[in-house]
Amino acid sequence: MFDLLPLPVLYWNGEGEIFRFNQKAEEELGKYLSREDININSITPVHKFFEREMDFDFIIDAGVVDRKLYRWVSFLIDQSPVIGATIGTRVGLECQTEPDIYSQIFHELNNIITGVLMGLELSLTEKNPEKIKEHVVEEISNIKRISNITSALSSILRGKRIYKRCNANSVLKESVKFIRRTLRKGIHTRLILPEITYIAEIPEEFLYEIMINLLSNARDSIEGEGTIEVSLTGTEKVVRIDIADTGKGIEEDEILRIFEPFYTKKTKGTGLGLYIVKKLINIYGGRIEVMSRQGAGTTFTLFLKGKRKQGG
């Protein structure tokens, strides 16, 4: 039906299997589409057609496929065995505006949402009423944190810079505590904090988002057993945070690209995590450095404007 369009067209059945695709899809995405673990829902959420009790004619979505950004339009055609079709439009990075980039940021909140869900599931197995209450109170705090992050990001979208400071010691404690719940068996964390309190010139919501992002990357880089170490030091004017892991490391040529938007080697990644981290740090006058060696691990170092707390 749409085979002659100069755009990628994917046809799928009721199980989400990509039944066939046109020549343009073969040219742009052939290698990606040949993978056995790929179905249409890996690309765009057509399952919404069947899971929602509502009628709609089409679904519009955007996402990264094979390191390329596409906007997808999906609709039902019901010509057995084909149930629906999805047409893609390639979006070049040079065409992206800041709002386009930031609209993808909210995918990164899944790191926090996943942890909240795990915490709530844990509370369901708890029999002690006080422990249940403790879990629920903690997850309410995390949900509020999600709300604060989205509100702060929305302000940046509107061109507003938020002038807030935060207790870096406290943010590091909370972020490490949070990530521990998502770790596989055999992965350990070590948090090294000074007796001095450091105040960083960045909103708490943003530093927390930065830490969760980097800690999640550290976790994902470890195959089997390993350690994630977070340390805080500083001077009179600079707050320094190191996040080191004993994971598989980053290839030398890849280090030059990891902060590029949409660059990723993860099958389910958006390629925006480290771009967002660097963007937020730059906005508040800081910088980020990375050192890595394959097979030995990676260390990300953050330098933020800040100071020691008087009397801390």
Backbone bond lengths (Angstrom), bond angles and torsions (degrees), N, CA, C in turn:
res aa  C-N    CA-C-N  psi(-1)  N-CA   C-N-CA  omega(-1)  CA-C   N-CA-C  phi
1 M - - - 1.467 - - 1.531 111.30 -
2 F 1.350 116.17 -44.26 1.459 120.10 -177.12 1.527 111.94 -117.11
3 D 1.321 116.23 16.19 1.463 120.42 -171.84 1.518 113.94 -59.75
4 L 1.329 117.70 -28.54 1.457 120.57 -175.39 1.527 113.46 -87.56
5 L 1.329 116.91 -3.10 1.472 119.37 177.61 1.532 110.32 -63.37
6 P 1.336 117.09 142.21 1.482 119.88 178.06 1.524 111.74 -80.77
7 L 1.327 116.86 35.36 1.453 124.10 -178.31 1.526 109.00 -135.34
8 P 1.320 118.91 153.28 1.459 120.14 175.49 1.531 110.98 -63.05
9 V 1.321 116.44 130.48 1.461 122.26 177.91 1.524 108.11 -127.91
10 L 1.328 116.58 127.14 1.453 122.72 -179.17 1.523 109.20 -118.47
11 Y 1.320 116.81 132.50 1.456 121.48 177.21 1.525 108.66 -109.52
12 W 1.341 117.55 138.07 1.455 120.80 -174.61 1.525 111.53 -138.19
13 N 1.347 113.98 157.06 1.463 118.88 -179.18 1.527 110.52 -102.11
14 G 1.329 115.83 -172.73 1.463 120.45 -174.49 1.502 114.69 -66.53
15 E 1.351 117.79 -19.12 1.459 121.65 177.39 1.526 112.08 -91.30
16 G 1.330 116.80 2.30 1.454 120.39 -179.23 1.514 113.93 85.14
17 E 1.332 117.73 0.92 1.460 120.64 178.50 1.526 110.19 -70.38
18 I 1.318 115.96 135.03 1.467 119.80 177.70 1.523 107.24 -76.96
19 F 1.332 115.03 106.83 1.461 122.23 -171.57 1.525 111.75 -73.69
20 R 1.329 114.95 -40.91 1.464 120.60 175.75 1.525 108.38 -166.22
21 F 1.330 116.79 170.87 1.455 121.43 178.88 1.519 108.90 -150.92
22 N 1.336 115.46 161.49 1.462 119.46 -174.81 1.529 111.66 -84.46
23 Q 1.323 115.93 179.69 1.458 121.45 -175.60 1.526 112.01 -63.15
24 K 1.330 117.33 -38.92 1.465 120.61 -179.22 1.525 110.73 -63.83
25 A 1.329 117.14 -39.52 1.462 120.56 177.19 1.523 110.38 -65.29
26 E 1.324 116.22 -37.52 1.460 120.75 177.28 1.523 110.66 -62.45
27 E 1.336 116.86 -42.29 1.462 121.33 -178.51 1.529 112.00 -66.26
28 E 1.331 116.99 -42.85 1.461 120.52 -173.58 1.532 113.69 -89.35
29 L 1.345 116.42 -32.70 1.462 119.37 -169.99 1.518 113.89 -130.98
30 G 1.329 116.41 14.14 1.458 120.20 -174.11 1.514 114.18 -53.84
31 K 1.325 117.21 -46.57 1.464 121.34 -178.22 1.523 110.72 -64.69
32 Y 1.321 116.47 -41.28 1.462 121.34 179.86 1.523 110.75 -66.27
33 L 1.329 116.47 -43.61 1.466 120.95 -176.79 1.520 112.90 -70.75
34 S 1.320 117.07 -17.53 1.466 120.23 -178.98 1.521 112.36 -78.76
35 R 1.323 118.05 -10.57 1.460 120.84 -179.68 1.521 110.96 -70.03
36 E 1.322 116.75 139.81 1.457 121.62 -175.45 1.523 113.27 -69.35
37 D 1.348 117.15 -25.81 1.461 119.60 -175.28 1.529 113.10 -88.31
38 I 1.329 117.52 4.99 1.458 121.10 -176.03 1.531 110.73 -97.28
39 N 1.331 116.14 129.21 1.463 120.86 166.87 1.525 107.65 -132.90
40 I 1.295 117.69 -179.00 1.465 120.20 -172.38 1.527 111.77 -63.57
41 N 1.351 117.09 -30.18 1.461 119.57 179.84 1.525 112.56 -73.62
42 S 1.338 117.38 -12.25 1.459 120.76 172.04 1.519 110.59 -73.39
43 I 1.326 116.05 -18.28 1.458 122.18 -174.62 1.521 111.65 -105.86
44 T 1.324 116.68 -44.98 1.459 121.49 -178.42 1.531 108.01 -154.96
45 P 1.331 119.45 144.92 1.470 121.72 -168.97 1.523 114.94 -79.12
46 V 1.336 117.51 71.96 1.464 119.55 179.25 1.526 111.33 -73.47
47 H 1.342 116.92 -12.96 1.467 118.90 177.63 1.524 111.44 -60.18
48 K 1.328 116.44 -19.53 1.469 119.74 178.69 1.529 111.72 -62.23
49 F 1.339 116.56 -27.38 1.455 119.55 177.20 1.527 110.77 -58.52
50 F 1.320 115.88 -35.48 1.454 120.44 -171.32 1.521 113.47 -101.73
51 E 1.325 118.18 -22.14 1.455 121.33 -174.22 1.520 113.35 -92.75
52 R 1.308 117.68 -20.43 1.461 120.41 -178.63 1.521 110.64 -97.66
53 E 1.296 115.36 137.32 1.456 119.66 178.83 1.529 109.36 -87.67
54 M 1.313 115.53 65.70 1.453 121.25 179.90 1.523 108.39 -156.67
55 D 1.290 116.48 157.93 1.457 121.00 -179.11 1.518 110.19 -103.84
56 F 1.316 116.02 134.02 1.455 120.24 170.61 1.516 107.35 -152.80
57 D 1.332 116.10 156.65 1.456 121.74 -171.39 1.523 112.82 -87.19
58 F 1.323 117.47 -31.75 1.461 119.11 -178.05 1.521 110.68 -156.60
59 I 1.315 115.54 163.49 1.464 122.66 177.61 1.525 107.98 -120.17
60 I 1.314 116.48 130.25 1.462 121.58 175.58 1.524 107.98 -109.37
61 D 1.314 116.10 130.56 1.459 120.72 -176.19 1.519 108.65 -147.95
62 A 1.323 116.53 161.77 1.463 121.76 175.46 1.511 108.56 -131.89
63 G 1.315 116.77 148.46 1.450 119.41 178.84 1.510 112.02 -174.55
64 V 1.332 114.44 167.73 1.461 121.65 -179.03 1.527 108.96 -95.76
65 V 1.321 117.06 126.77 1.454 123.09 176.61 1.521 108.07 -129.05
66 D 1.330 115.92 123.87 1.463 120.43 -179.90 1.530 111.02 52.06
67 R 1.367 115.76 41.95 1.477 124.02 178.46 1.526 112.90 65.39
68 K 1.306 117.67 20.50 1.464 121.40 175.85 1.524 108.04 -123.01
69 L 1.330 116.32 141.43 1.449 120.90 -179.90 1.526 110.06 -91.61
70 Y 1.338 115.37 129.17 1.465 121.34 178.75 1.517 109.96 -127.85
71 R 1.325 114.88 152.36 1.457 121.25 164.09 1.526 106.30 -106.87
72 W 1.333 115.99 129.70 1.461 121.37 -174.39 1.524 111.22 -113.37
73 V 1.321 116.09 141.12 1.459 122.21 171.51 1.526 106.79 -122.87
74 S 1.333 117.10 121.56 1.457 122.19 -177.88 1.526 110.15 -118.83
75 F 1.315 116.42 145.04 1.463 120.64 179.19 1.522 109.31 -154.44
76 L 1.322 115.28 158.01 1.460 121.88 179.32 1.525 109.74 -84.47
77 I 1.346 115.43 140.59 1.473 119.22 174.78 1.527 111.50 -126.15
78 D 1.345 116.35 -21.64 1.458 122.93 172.60 1.523 113.62 48.88
79 Q 1.309 115.77 58.31 1.460 121.88 173.87 1.528 106.51 -120.93
80 S 1.336 115.78 84.16 1.456 122.98 -172.97 1.534 112.09 -44.58
81 P 1.353 116.37 136.44 1.472 128.47 4.77 1.524 114.03 -83.31
82 V 1.331 117.69 -1.31 1.464 120.35 178.79 1.525 109.41 -80.45
83 I 1.353 115.33 129.82 1.464 120.70 178.51 1.523 111.37 -99.30
84 G 1.339 116.28 -37.57 1.455 119.12 -176.59 1.514 112.52 -152.82
85 A 1.327 115.06 172.83 1.462 121.91 179.54 1.524 109.20 -134.79
86 T 1.326 115.25 149.01 1.460 122.48 177.60 1.521 108.53 -129.04
87 I 1.323 116.07 127.90 1.464 121.69 -179.58 1.526 108.20 -114.45
88 G 1.333 116.46 133.22 1.456 120.88 -177.21 1.509 113.53 -112.51
89 T 1.319 115.50 146.45 1.458 122.26 173.70 1.514 108.40 -121.30
90 R 1.315 117.50 120.26 1.464 121.90 -178.93 1.526 109.17 -70.45
91 V 1.326 116.12 133.91 1.460 121.97 178.10 1.513 107.76 -115.30
92 G 1.320 117.49 114.31 1.458 121.46 179.20 1.506 111.20 -72.43
93 L 1.331 116.50 145.75 1.458 120.71 -179.70 1.519 111.49 -59.82
94 E 1.342 115.74 -31.47 1.465 117.95 -179.36 1.521 111.71 -67.96
95 C 1.347 116.69 -16.52 1.466 121.03 179.60 1.525 111.78 -88.92
96 Q 1.332 116.79 -7.29 1.447 120.06 -175.03 1.519 111.67 -77.80
97 T 1.318 116.20 133.34 1.455 121.51 172.69 1.520 107.78 -95.68
98 E 1.324 117.05 168.31 1.458 119.11 177.83 1.524 112.00 -57.63
99 P 1.357 120.09 -43.77 1.459 117.91 177.10 1.517 112.67 -59.66
100 D 1.356 118.20 -35.99 1.465 120.23 177.37 1.518 110.16 -60.48
101 I 1.333 116.30 -44.83 1.451 120.08 -179.91 1.514 110.52 -64.74
102 Y 1.328 116.95 -48.67 1.456 119.84 -175.57 1.522 112.29 -67.86
103 S 1.333 117.48 -23.94 1.459 119.08 178.64 1.516 111.16 -63.46
104 Q 1.339 117.19 -22.33 1.457 121.55 178.13 1.521 112.29 -83.71
105 I 1.332 116.27 -14.88 1.462 119.79 -175.67 1.527 111.75 -58.46
106 F 1.304 116.05 -35.12 1.452 119.26 -172.13 1.523 112.35 -66.63
107 H 1.342 117.03 -16.05 1.462 119.13 172.40 1.523 110.24 -62.08
108 E 1.331 115.71 -31.51 1.456 119.88 -176.67 1.528 111.86 -68.69
109 L 1.329 117.15 -19.21 1.460 119.68 178.66 1.524 111.46 -67.39
110 N 1.341 116.73 -13.48 1.459 120.08 177.30 1.516 111.27 -59.06
111 N 1.330 117.73 -29.47 1.465 120.52 177.04 1.520 110.71 -57.90
112 I 1.327 115.79 -42.77 1.460 120.49 -179.27 1.521 110.63 -76.36
113 I 1.328 116.71 -43.22 1.462 120.63 -178.06 1.523 110.68 -61.19
114 T 1.339 116.69 -39.76 1.460 120.55 178.48 1.525 110.90 -59.65
115 G 1.322 116.14 -43.21 1.461 120.15 178.45 1.514 112.42 -64.43
116 V 1.345 116.83 -38.70 1.472 121.01 177.69 1.524 109.88 -61.56
117 L 1.329 116.56 -45.50 1.464 120.59 -179.87 1.531 111.24 -61.46
118 M 1.331 116.12 -41.57 1.459 119.61 178.95 1.525 110.96 -63.55
119 G 1.334 115.99 -38.78 1.456 119.94 178.38 1.515 112.40 -65.55
120 L 1.332 116.62 -41.05 1.465 120.73 178.76 1.523 111.16 -67.58
121 E 1.346 116.36 -38.29 1.460 119.79 176.91 1.522 111.09 -64.09
122 L 1.321 115.94 -36.87 1.457 120.64 177.57 1.527 111.04 -63.48
123 S 1.328 116.61 -38.78 1.463 120.22 -179.40 1.527 111.46 -65.24
124 L 1.338 117.25 -26.53 1.469 120.60 179.55 1.532 111.51 -69.31
125 T 1.332 117.19 -23.76 1.466 120.87 -179.51 1.530 111.84 -92.36
126 E 1.320 116.37 -5.63 1.464 121.24 -176.82 1.528 110.39 -86.62
127 K 1.332 116.73 136.05 1.463 121.14 -179.20 1.524 112.17 -101.95
128 N 1.322 116.54 -21.90 1.461 120.17 -179.49 1.528 110.01 -77.63
129 P 1.345 117.72 118.03 1.483 120.74 -177.89 1.528 113.51 -55.66
130 E 1.349 116.48 -37.54 1.462 119.77 179.90 1.529 111.38 -66.76
131 K 1.328 116.37 -38.54 1.458 120.98 177.72 1.535 110.50 -66.39
132 I 1.325 116.24 -40.49 1.469 120.74 178.28 1.526 109.47 -60.75
133 K 1.334 115.49 -46.04 1.462 120.13 178.92 1.525 110.57 -60.40
134 E 1.327 116.70 -40.93 1.462 121.59 179.82 1.533 110.98 -61.71
135 H 1.361 115.89 -43.85 1.464 120.23 178.83 1.526 111.00 -62.43
136 V 1.334 115.90 -45.76 1.466 120.20 -176.72 1.522 110.91 -64.04
137 V 1.331 116.94 -43.68 1.477 120.84 179.06 1.529 110.20 -60.20
138 E 1.337 116.42 -40.96 1.462 120.55 -179.32 1.528 111.02 -65.45
139 E 1.343 116.53 -41.26 1.467 119.18 -179.09 1.521 111.96 -71.67
140 I 1.327 117.22 -32.03 1.469 119.68 173.97 1.519 109.49 -61.08
141 S 1.330 116.17 -41.11 1.469 121.12 177.25 1.522 110.90 -60.92
142 N 1.335 116.90 -41.92 1.469 120.47 179.67 1.521 111.95 -68.16
143 I 1.332 116.91 -37.33 1.464 120.44 177.47 1.527 110.14 -64.85
144 K 1.325 116.81 -39.62 1.464 120.39 175.97 1.523 110.31 -62.92
145 R 1.338 116.00 -36.43 1.458 119.92 178.73 1.537 110.44 -63.97
146 I 1.326 116.74 -40.44 1.467 120.49 176.80 1.526 110.03 -59.69
147 S 1.328 115.54 -44.44 1.464 120.25 179.27 1.527 111.01 -61.06
148 N 1.328 116.70 -41.24 1.466 120.89 179.47 1.530 111.31 -64.78
149 I 1.337 116.14 -40.23 1.464 120.06 -179.92 1.522 110.80 -64.69
150 T 1.328 117.01 -47.13 1.465 119.59 -178.85 1.529 110.79 -64.21
151 S 1.333 116.30 -37.53 1.463 119.77 178.06 1.518 110.99 -64.94
152 A 1.329 116.46 -42.17 1.462 120.65 179.86 1.516 111.50 -65.98
153 L 1.337 117.00 -43.13 1.459 120.56 179.02 1.526 111.36 -64.51
154 S 1.323 116.08 -36.76 1.462 119.65 177.20 1.525 111.03 -62.42
155 S 1.319 116.54 -37.19 1.464 120.41 178.30 1.522 110.88 -63.42
156 I 1.342 116.39 -41.55 1.467 119.71 177.95 1.519 110.26 -64.65
157 L 1.338 116.46 -38.12 1.472 119.83 177.25 1.520 111.11 -57.49
158 R 1.323 115.52 -34.26 1.476 119.50 -179.69 1.524 111.67 -86.18
159 G 1.327 115.57 8.19 1.463 119.94 175.65 1.512 114.29 84.49
160 K 1.336 117.03 14.86 1.455 120.29 -179.57 1.532 110.64 -99.98
161 R 1.317 115.82 131.03 1.461 119.71 173.64 1.516 107.86 -95.04
162 I 1.317 115.84 131.35 1.457 120.60 -176.87 1.531 108.67 -93.13
163 Y 1.324 116.09 121.70 1.463 120.36 -178.06 1.528 108.93 -97.03
164 K 1.325 114.41 96.17 1.457 121.02 178.36 1.524 109.00 -140.25
165 R 1.309 115.29 155.09 1.458 121.42 174.04 1.524 108.13 -116.88
166 C 1.337 115.94 163.79 1.458 118.35 179.03 1.510 110.84 -145.93
167 N 1.312 115.00 158.39 1.452 123.03 175.37 1.526 107.58 -80.82
168 A 1.334 116.62 104.80 1.467 120.54 -174.92 1.530 111.06 -63.91
169 N 1.325 117.84 -37.51 1.469 120.92 178.73 1.525 110.65 -57.16
170 S 1.334 115.54 -45.78 1.461 121.04 -177.84 1.528 111.75 -65.95
171 V 1.332 116.74 -42.83 1.472 120.20 -179.02 1.523 110.66 -63.82
172 L 1.325 116.82 -40.40 1.464 119.64 179.40 1.528 111.21 -65.56
173 K 1.328 116.74 -40.36 1.466 119.89 177.22 1.526 110.70 -59.72
174 E 1.340 116.40 -47.12 1.465 120.56 -176.58 1.522 111.76 -67.33
175 S 1.320 117.23 -40.80 1.465 119.73 -177.28 1.527 111.51 -69.62
176 V 1.325 117.68 -39.52 1.469 120.57 177.57 1.526 110.06 -67.66
177 K 1.315 116.77 -41.31 1.464 120.79 176.85 1.523 110.51 -58.44
178 F 1.319 116.08 -41.09 1.468 121.09 -178.42 1.528 110.99 -67.70
179 I 1.330 116.80 -46.43 1.468 119.62 -174.25 1.520 111.16 -68.95
180 R 1.337 117.61 -26.58 1.470 120.40 -179.80 1.523 111.86 -57.38
181 R 1.315 116.54 -32.26 1.466 119.59 -177.76 1.524 112.44 -71.40
182 T 1.320 116.91 -16.21 1.468 120.25 -177.23 1.525 112.33 -102.24
183 L 1.343 117.62 1.69 1.459 120.66 -174.51 1.523 111.98 -80.92
184 R 1.318 115.36 143.20 1.454 120.90 173.40 1.531 109.43 -74.78
185 K 1.323 116.08 160.85 1.454 121.25 177.67 1.524 109.23 -61.08
186 G 1.319 116.35 133.43 1.457 120.63 179.45 1.517 113.83 101.42
187 I 1.353 116.67 -9.66 1.474 120.25 176.27 1.526 108.28 -102.27
188 H 1.307 116.55 127.13 1.459 121.56 -176.34 1.534 110.34 -119.86
189 T 1.320 115.58 155.88 1.467 120.65 177.76 1.518 109.92 -118.65
190 R 1.318 115.06 150.54 1.469 121.87 175.68 1.525 107.14 -135.13
191 L 1.325 116.46 122.80 1.462 122.04 -179.57 1.524 109.08 -112.97
192 I 1.328 116.07 120.62 1.468 121.49 -178.63 1.532 108.44 -114.03
193 L 1.316 115.90 108.52 1.460 121.30 -178.92 1.525 109.96 -118.00
194 P 1.323 117.23 142.68 1.468 120.43 177.35 1.527 110.37 -80.02
195 E 1.312 116.43 164.98 1.465 119.83 174.66 1.517 110.70 -70.31
196 I 1.335 116.31 -25.02 1.473 121.58 177.60 1.519 109.57 -75.22
197 T 1.321 117.45 141.73 1.461 122.39 174.67 1.524 109.33 -92.70
198 Y 1.327 116.05 132.55 1.457 121.28 177.89 1.522 110.48 -109.24
199 I 1.318 114.73 134.66 1.462 121.58 177.96 1.531 108.48 -106.53
200 A 1.331 116.87 119.51 1.463 121.98 -178.91 1.523 110.20 -99.27
201 E 1.329 116.21 140.51 1.470 120.89 -179.02 1.527 109.94 -87.33
202 I 1.328 114.95 68.43 1.458 123.27 177.46 1.527 106.16 -156.72
203 P 1.324 118.96 143.52 1.468 119.36 179.27 1.527 111.89 -59.26
204 E 1.306 116.07 144.10 1.462 121.21 179.44 1.526 111.70 -54.69
205 E 1.354 116.48 -40.66 1.454 120.72 -178.07 1.528 111.51 -59.19
206 F 1.334 116.26 -39.17 1.462 120.32 -176.96 1.524 111.66 -75.33
207 L 1.340 116.89 -41.43 1.463 118.54 178.36 1.525 110.18 -64.39
208 Y 1.310 116.69 -37.87 1.465 120.52 177.50 1.528 110.28 -63.46
209 E 1.330 117.75 -44.84 1.466 121.66 178.44 1.529 110.62 -61.72
210 I 1.325 117.04 -41.94 1.464 121.60 177.85 1.531 110.43 -60.76
211 M 1.324 116.40 -45.82 1.459 120.65 -177.74 1.529 111.47 -66.29
212 I 1.318 117.70 -44.05 1.468 120.25 179.62 1.520 110.48 -61.61
213 N 1.317 115.76 -39.14 1.467 120.19 179.71 1.529 110.74 -63.98
214 L 1.324 116.97 -49.30 1.463 120.62 -178.29 1.529 111.76 -68.54
215 L 1.324 117.27 -37.69 1.458 120.43 178.14 1.527 111.50 -67.70
216 S 1.328 116.61 -36.19 1.465 120.54 177.35 1.525 110.54 -65.44
217 N 1.326 116.28 -41.39 1.470 119.99 176.69 1.522 110.94 -62.82
218 A 1.334 115.96 -41.63 1.463 119.96 179.21 1.527 110.45 -62.05
219 R 1.315 116.05 -45.51 1.472 121.06 177.62 1.528 111.49 -57.78
220 D 1.331 116.40 -46.93 1.461 121.11 -176.11 1.530 112.73 -68.81
221 S 1.331 116.38 -21.37 1.466 119.21 -177.98 1.527 112.52 -81.88
222 I 1.332 116.74 -13.34 1.462 120.70 -176.78 1.519 110.39 -90.50
223 E 1.305 115.69 122.21 1.463 121.70 177.22 1.524 107.79 -106.11
224 G 1.327 116.57 113.73 1.458 119.81 -175.41 1.515 110.64 86.97
225 E 1.333 116.78 -134.33 1.461 120.53 -178.60 1.524 110.81 -88.40
226 G 1.328 115.92 153.35 1.457 119.64 179.48 1.509 111.92 178.78
227 T 1.322 115.26 179.29 1.460 121.41 -176.62 1.525 110.77 -134.16
228 I 1.332 115.43 142.10 1.461 122.53 171.72 1.522 107.01 -116.68
229 E 1.326 116.37 121.73 1.461 120.55 -179.30 1.526 110.27 -115.23
230 V 1.322 115.72 130.24 1.467 121.97 178.13 1.519 108.21 -119.89
231 S 1.321 116.06 129.47 1.466 119.26 -179.68 1.525 110.39 -134.90
232 L 1.318 114.66 152.39 1.467 121.91 -178.40 1.521 109.24 -127.71
233 T 1.319 115.54 127.27 1.462 122.02 174.15 1.530 106.98 -140.00
234 G 1.337 117.40 -173.89 1.448 118.86 178.06 1.510 113.32 171.43
235 T 1.323 113.90 -177.23 1.453 121.86 176.74 1.525 107.78 -129.54
236 E 1.313 116.36 -164.70 1.470 119.94 178.89 1.529 111.98 -67.65
237 K 1.346 116.58 -23.98 1.468 119.07 -174.96 1.531 114.31 -125.60
238 V 1.316 118.04 -5.26 1.464 121.01 -174.23 1.529 110.59 -132.63
239 V 1.327 115.11 136.55 1.460 122.27 172.98 1.523 107.62 -105.62
240 R 1.326 116.42 126.08 1.465 121.04 -178.77 1.532 109.91 -115.18
241 I 1.332 115.20 130.23 1.469 121.55 178.17 1.524 108.26 -125.67
242 D 1.328 117.01 128.36 1.467 122.45 177.01 1.521 109.52 -113.47
243 I 1.332 116.61 131.54 1.462 122.77 174.65 1.519 107.02 -121.30
244 A 1.333 116.65 107.03 1.467 121.87 -175.28 1.516 110.01 -116.04
245 D 1.321 116.66 138.99 1.462 120.48 176.43 1.526 110.07 -129.76
246 T 1.317 115.38 162.44 1.468 121.41 177.69 1.529 110.08 -105.05
247 G 1.318 116.00 34.16 1.456 121.64 -177.24 1.517 113.83 -78.90
248 K 1.329 114.74 -162.09 1.468 120.49 -173.04 1.522 113.71 -75.81
249 G 1.330 117.71 -12.01 1.460 120.21 178.66 1.522 112.37 82.75
250 I 1.327 114.87 175.02 1.470 122.08 -177.57 1.519 108.67 -119.85
251 E 1.315 116.07 136.74 1.458 120.35 178.73 1.529 110.22 -63.06
252 E 1.333 115.71 148.21 1.466 120.83 -174.61 1.524 112.35 -58.27
253 D 1.341 117.51 -44.66 1.463 119.49 -178.87 1.518 112.01 -72.01
254 E 1.326 116.64 -21.45 1.464 120.61 -179.69 1.519 111.74 -77.00
255 I 1.335 117.02 -31.30 1.471 120.98 -178.88 1.526 111.02 -56.89
256 L 1.319 116.55 -34.31 1.462 120.81 -178.56 1.532 111.87 -68.58
257 R 1.344 117.36 -14.81 1.464 119.91 -173.62 1.525 114.37 -117.79
258 I 1.319 118.35 -7.20 1.466 119.19 -169.70 1.524 113.91 -64.09
259 F 1.338 117.75 -21.02 1.463 119.47 179.26 1.534 112.38 -93.90
260 E 1.318 117.61 2.82 1.464 121.19 176.62 1.528 109.55 -74.63
261 P 1.344 117.62 140.10 1.463 118.66 176.39 1.520 111.10 -65.70
262 F 1.331 115.46 140.21 1.470 125.15 176.95 1.523 113.35 71.91
263 Y 1.327 118.34 8.42 1.465 119.27 176.36 1.523 108.97 -91.27
264 T 1.318 117.08 121.44 1.456 121.36 178.31 1.516 110.12 -158.04
265 K 1.336 114.90 153.04 1.459 121.01 172.15 1.527 110.68 -112.16
266 K 1.341 115.60 3.04 1.457 119.91 177.07 1.526 109.34 -81.32
267 T 1.332 116.29 139.17 1.468 119.32 -178.68 1.524 111.62 -68.37
268 K 1.346 117.23 -27.35 1.460 119.94 -178.12 1.523 112.34 -113.55
269 G 1.326 117.57 12.02 1.455 120.28 -178.10 1.515 112.91 -85.77
270 T 1.336 115.50 155.85 1.463 120.41 175.58 1.514 111.40 -90.82
271 G 1.332 117.52 -16.45 1.458 120.06 -176.68 1.512 112.72 74.15
272 L 1.339 116.70 20.22 1.465 120.10 -177.26 1.528 113.46 -115.28
273 G 1.332 116.85 -10.02 1.458 119.27 -174.40 1.512 113.96 -57.74
274 L 1.324 117.67 -56.22 1.463 120.46 -177.66 1.519 111.91 -72.37
275 Y 1.327 116.77 -28.23 1.466 119.65 174.09 1.529 109.69 -61.63
276 I 1.319 116.41 -44.04 1.464 121.31 179.70 1.525 110.08 -64.64
277 V 1.321 116.52 -44.52 1.470 121.07 178.76 1.523 110.57 -55.42
278 K 1.322 116.27 -51.47 1.469 120.48 -178.24 1.529 111.22 -64.66
279 K 1.326 116.22 -39.29 1.464 120.61 -179.73 1.531 110.89 -61.45
280 L 1.322 116.59 -47.07 1.463 120.66 -179.16 1.529 111.10 -64.88
281 I 1.318 116.60 -41.82 1.470 119.91 179.26 1.526 110.56 -63.68
282 N 1.333 116.76 -42.44 1.469 120.51 179.18 1.517 111.88 -62.86
283 I 1.335 116.18 -40.51 1.463 120.58 -178.80 1.523 110.81 -56.73
284 Y 1.330 116.31 -35.20 1.466 120.24 -176.89 1.527 112.68 -102.59
285 G 1.334 115.16 23.50 1.457 120.40 169.62 1.518 115.52 75.19
286 G 1.332 117.73 19.82 1.451 120.39 178.93 1.516 111.74 -104.31
287 R 1.318 115.61 -169.38 1.464 120.13 175.58 1.526 109.35 -149.95
288 I 1.321 116.14 161.27 1.461 121.37 179.04 1.520 108.87 -130.81
289 E 1.320 116.42 138.21 1.456 122.20 178.21 1.524 109.12 -124.82
290 V 1.322 116.53 155.29 1.458 120.56 179.83 1.528 109.89 -136.95
291 M 1.313 116.02 136.11 1.462 122.87 171.87 1.517 107.58 -126.65
292 S 1.335 117.02 134.68 1.454 119.59 -177.54 1.516 110.64 -151.24
293 R 1.320 114.81 150.58 1.455 121.09 174.63 1.516 107.62 -141.08
294 Q 1.323 116.54 127.39 1.458 120.63 -177.32 1.523 111.12 -56.81
295 G 1.323 114.31 129.58 1.453 120.46 179.36 1.508 114.22 84.50
296 A 1.325 117.60 -6.85 1.470 120.94 -176.81 1.520 113.40 -119.82
297 G 1.319 118.30 -16.50 1.456 120.40 177.27 1.517 114.41 115.27
298 T 1.330 114.20 -179.53 1.465 121.72 -174.78 1.526 109.96 -136.51
299 T 1.321 116.17 145.23 1.463 121.91 174.42 1.520 109.42 -128.03
300 F 1.324 116.01 123.08 1.460 122.01 171.78 1.523 107.58 -101.94
301 T 1.337 116.56 133.16 1.459 121.43 179.45 1.519 109.55 -121.31
302 L 1.326 114.99 125.57 1.464 121.53 179.21 1.524 109.01 -104.70
303 F 1.322 116.19 133.54 1.459 122.44 172.59 1.524 107.49 -117.56
304 L 1.323 116.04 114.36 1.453 121.34 -177.74 1.520 110.80 -120.08
305 K 1.318 114.56 148.80 1.459 117.87 172.92 1.520 108.91 -64.87
306 G 1.322 116.76 139.69 1.460 119.58 -179.91 1.504 111.83 175.98
307 K 1.308 115.18 -164.83 1.461 119.74 -178.23 1.525 110.17 -161.93
308 R 1.307 114.50 164.95 1.457 119.81 172.65 1.518 108.57 -78.34
309 K 1.302 115.10 141.08 1.461 119.35 178.28 1.513 109.67 -73.01
310 Q 1.310 116.72 130.13 1.454 120.91 -179.01 1.524 109.87 -60.47
311 G 1.310 114.90 127.72 1.456 119.14 179.34 1.509 112.23 82.39
312 G 1.424 117.08 -0.09 1.466 119.17 -178.08 1.495 111.70 -92.23
